[in-house]
Amino acid sequence: MWRTFSRWLWRPASPSEGVRALFWKRWGAGRKPLRFKEHAERVRETVEALSKELRAWVRGEPVRAEAVSEREHAADVVKREIRLQLARFRNLPLPRDRLLELLWHQDEIADLSQDAALLMALRRPDLGLELTDAFRALGEILDKVVHTYTLAVSAFEEAYLAGELAAKTPDISTQIDLVNRLEHESDLLEREIVATVYRRAELPAFDRYHLVQMVLLLGNTVDQVENAASDLSLLMAASR
């Protein structure tokens, strides 16, 4: 019954549906934030810290992995609070399991960022000009995709609180589409980097392995951003 009612609430508005709009003004205005926007911001800060250390790594400077770990811990604190909050909520108009999956994917972005920083701190092989430029470009894509996703999840939560998710769906979908395009760009660049690494015959075998692991970690981080964006799409579809 509640699922049927919630679908009615989230359907695109028609001139005859003033009752539904009034419901959201009264009920939606008093709702507590889901805090996914807040968690996404903490995740974005973790990725920004990673990007800063990636630039240092590319320049051959020391990597402060602990700086990324501190940001990841701050994101973890918010994640745990959200889980408890979702457990206490009753009659959510959004599927609880999908919200938890979205939270998990956001958490993975921060976790993988921490792992990448720890790996960078262990070793910095001789990159050469081509790999230096390629790793720098991969870091820029990571920054862009996380920034775009943060805008999307922020718009999603604001629309949820205002009871305007149906109206805001096109704008959010545009941002999700951009996330998908950036993830594709990342995939292509990752392949180029791996191919370049294997062409570098002078690189020691362990250096080659280390660089490939770096590419995989950074690429998997971008993949998790795309997964989180897909979760947003599913949540919006479930609300219609």
Sequence and secondary structure as in RCSB ss.txt:
>XXXX:A:sequence
MWRTFSRWLWRPASPSEGVRALFWKRWGAGRKPLRFKEHAERVRETVEALSKELRAWVRGEPVRAEAVSEREHAA
DVVKREIRLQLARFRNLPLPRDRLLELLWHQDEIADLSQDAALLMALRRPDLGLELTDAFRALGEILDKVVHTYT
LAVSAFEEAYLAGELAAKTPDISTQIDLVNRLEHESDLLEREIVATVYRRAELPAFDRYHLVQMVLLLGNTVDQV
ENAASDLSLLMAASR
>XXXX:A:secstr
 HHHHHHHHHS   TT HHHHHHHHHHGGG     HHHHHHHHHHHHHHHHHHHHHHHTT    HHHHHHHHHHH
HHHHHHHHHHHHH  S SS HHHHHHHHHHHHHHHHHHHHHHHHHHH     HHHHHHHHHHHHHHHHHHHHHHH
HHHHHHHHHHHHT HHHHHHHHHHHHHHHHHHHHHHHHHHHHHHHHHHH TTS HHHHHHHHHHHHHHHHHHHHH
HHHHHHHHHHHHHH 
